[in-house]
Amino acid sequence: MLFRTVEPLLDALDESISHAAAHGPGWGLSLRIATVQTLIGHFIPSFSKELLRIYPQTRLSLQCDSSSHVVEMVLRGMADLGLTYSTDLSTTDLQSVALHEERLALYHCAKTDLSREAMSRLSELKLILPPRHFGVRRYVERVLGCPIRPSIECDSLELSLRMASISRSIALLPEHVPEDLIASCNLKRIILADIPPRRLVAFWRVQSRKPVVLDAAIDIAMRTRPAKQ
């Protein structure tokens, strides 16, 4: 009697396992990733390609926002994995692993000649910067020890570069902007060696057991390197 009751359930389980095996690793799994915009061009494509190679049937959700919002999304359970900079993490409710370092750079029109003296007075330049709730803006102001009034305030990486190409303003962004995007805007890049680099981190909520696809994503993030300049 018990077997007749359980048999349909066992048959359904066998069918589910067979169905998952036929669809490949990751079938039925999902991973929600929240990332800062500056990683879209050089880190996220390589990271996602490797993750989907291992788990081709995983449903991947990518959301881009400011660093503070990325942290909030993970804390509130709206994202499984966050990617931002270590300077933006300040809570014991999250676990994190360190990834690569990233310096800041100036992106300016090829016709503009920036002297060493001009670069030493960074806060006086006509800069293009994101709003203050973005981590890169807060970090620069903290390093310089003063607030900055940008010439143009813009929360889009690509639009910041486009604006730099049509004006005499200078975009201040992380160093790893894709080469094709820089070339399409006819810009030059100058690495700001005097400003300490920031460390990229992957982070997630503290929990007793992480989903297997999250563990794999963390491992892949630790192995992913930015493209060489």
C-alpha positions in Angstrom: 0.0 0.0 0.0 2.8 2.4 1.0 4.7 1.6 -2.2 1.7 2.3 -4.4 1.4 5.6 -2.7 5.0 6.6 -3.0 5.6 5.1 -6.5 4.1 8.0 -8.5 6.3 10.4 -6.5 9.4 8.4 -7.2 8.5 8.2 -10.9 8.0 12.0 -10.9 11.4 12.5 -9.2 13.1 10.2 -11.8 11.5 12.2 -14.6 12.7 15.5 -13.1 16.3 14.2 -12.8 16.2 12.9 -16.3 14.9 16.2 -17.6 17.5 18.1 -15.8 20.3 15.9 -17.1 19.0 16.3 -20.6 19.1 20.0 -20.3 22.6 20.2 -18.9 24.2 21.6 -15.8 22.4 24.5 -14.2 19.0 23.7 -15.5 16.4 25.2 -13.2 19.0 27.3 -11.3 19.2 31.1 -11.3 21.7 33.7 -10.2 21.0 37.4 -9.7 24.1 39.6 -10.0 24.2 43.3 -9.1 27.3 45.2 -10.4 28.6 48.7 -10.7 28.5 50.1 -14.2 32.3 50.3 -14.7 32.6 46.5 -14.8 30.2 46.1 -17.8 32.8 46.6 -20.5 35.8 44.6 -19.2 34.9 42.2 -16.4 31.2 41.1 -16.7 31.4 39.7 -20.3 34.4 37.4 -19.4 32.9 36.4 -16.1 29.5 35.6 -17.6 30.9 33.7 -20.5 32.8 31.3 -18.1 29.8 30.9 -15.8 27.5 30.0 -18.7 30.1 27.6 -20.1 30.0 25.6 -16.8 26.2 26.1 -16.1 24.8 26.7 -19.6 21.1 26.4 -18.5 21.4 28.8 -15.6 19.0 31.8 -15.8 21.3 34.8 -15.3 20.0 38.2 -14.1 22.4 41.2 -14.4 21.5 44.5 -12.8 23.7 47.6 -13.0 23.6 50.4 -10.4 25.7 52.7 -8.2 27.9 51.0 -5.6 25.6 52.0 -2.7 22.6 50.5 -4.4 24.5 47.3 -5.3 25.3 46.8 -1.7 21.7 47.5 -0.7 20.3 45.0 -3.3 22.4 42.2 -1.8 21.5 43.1 1.8 17.8 43.1 0.9 18.0 39.8 -0.9 17.3 41.3 -4.3 20.6 40.0 -5.6 22.6 36.9 -4.8 26.1 38.3 -5.7 27.4 41.8 -5.7 30.4 43.3 -7.5 31.8 46.6 -6.3 34.8 48.1 -4.5 36.1 47.3 -1.1 35.8 51.0 0.0 32.0 50.7 -0.3 31.6 47.7 2.0 31.1 48.4 5.7 28.7 45.8 7.2 29.2 42.5 9.0 26.1 41.1 7.3 28.1 40.4 4.1 30.9 38.0 3.2 33.4 39.0 0.5 36.5 38.0 -1.4 39.1 40.3 -2.9 39.5 40.4 -6.6 41.8 42.6 -8.7 42.9 46.2 -8.1 41.8 49.1 -10.3 43.3 52.5 -10.7 41.5 55.7 -11.8 42.2 57.4 -15.1 41.4 60.6 -17.0 39.8 60.4 -20.4 40.2 63.5 -22.5 39.9 64.7 -26.1 43.0 63.9 -28.2 43.4 67.6 -28.9 43.6 68.5 -25.2 47.2 68.6 -23.8 47.3 67.8 -20.1 50.4 68.9 -18.3 51.8 67.3 -15.2 51.1 70.6 -13.3 47.4 70.6 -14.5 47.0 67.0 -13.3 48.4 67.9 -9.9 45.4 70.3 -9.5 42.8 67.7 -10.2 40.0 69.4 -8.4 40.4 72.5 -10.6 40.0 70.7 -13.9 36.7 70.6 -15.8 35.7 67.1 -14.8 32.9 64.8 -15.8 31.9 62.8 -12.7 29.0 60.7 -11.6 26.7 61.9 -8.8 28.0 61.8 -5.2 26.2 58.5 -4.3 28.5 56.7 -6.8 31.6 55.2 -5.1 34.1 56.7 -7.6 33.0 60.2 -6.8 33.1 59.7 -3.0 36.5 58.0 -3.3 38.1 60.8 -5.3 36.8 63.5 -3.0 38.0 61.5 0.0 41.5 61.2 -1.5 41.7 64.9 -2.5 40.2 66.0 0.8 37.7 68.4 -0.7 34.4 68.3 -2.5 34.4 68.6 -6.3 32.1 70.6 -8.5 32.2 68.7 -11.8 31.7 70.5 -15.1 29.3 67.7 -16.1 27.6 65.3 -13.8 26.7 62.0 -15.5 25.8 58.5 -14.2 26.5 56.7 -17.5 30.0 55.5 -18.4 29.5 55.6 -22.2 27.8 59.0 -22.1 30.6 60.4 -19.9 33.0 59.4 -22.6 30.9 60.8 -25.4 30.6 64.1 -23.5 34.4 64.2 -23.1 34.8 63.8 -26.9 32.6 66.8 -27.7 33.6 69.2 -25.0 36.8 70.3 -23.2 35.7 68.5 -20.1 37.6 65.4 -18.9 36.0 62.2 -17.7 37.4 60.7 -14.5 36.7 56.9 -14.5 38.3 53.6 -13.7 41.2 52.6 -15.9 39.7 49.5 -17.5 37.4 51.1 -20.1 37.2 49.0 -23.3 39.7 50.1 -26.0 37.1 50.2 -28.7 35.0 52.6 -26.8 37.9 54.9 -26.2 38.9 54.8 -29.8 35.3 55.4 -31.0 35.3 58.6 -29.0 38.8 59.6 -30.1 40.0 60.0 -26.5 43.3 59.5 -24.7 43.7 57.8 -21.3 46.0 58.9 -18.6 46.4 56.6 -15.5 46.3 58.5 -12.2 49.3 56.8 -10.6 49.3 59.2 -7.6 45.9 58.1 -6.5 45.9 54.7 -4.7 44.0 51.9 -6.5 40.7 50.5 -5.3 40.2 46.8 -4.8 37.3 45.1 -6.5 35.3 42.7 -4.3 32.6 40.0 -4.8 30.2 39.8 -1.9 27.1 38.0 -0.8 24.9 37.7 2.3 26.0 35.7 5.3 24.1 32.4 5.1 24.6 28.8 6.3 24.6 27.3 2.9 25.3 28.9 -0.5 23.7 27.6 -3.7 26.1 25.6 -5.8 25.9 28.1 -8.7 26.8 31.0 -6.3 29.9 29.1 -5.2 30.9 28.6 -8.8 30.3 32.3 -9.6 32.6 33.4 -6.7 35.3 31.1 -7.9 35.1 32.3 -11.4 35.1 36.0 -10.3 38.3 35.3 -8.4 39.9 33.9 -11.6 38.7 36.6 -14.0 41.2 39.3 -14.8 40.6 42.6 -16.6 41.8 43.0 -20.1 45.4 44.3 -20.5 45.7 47.9 -21.4 
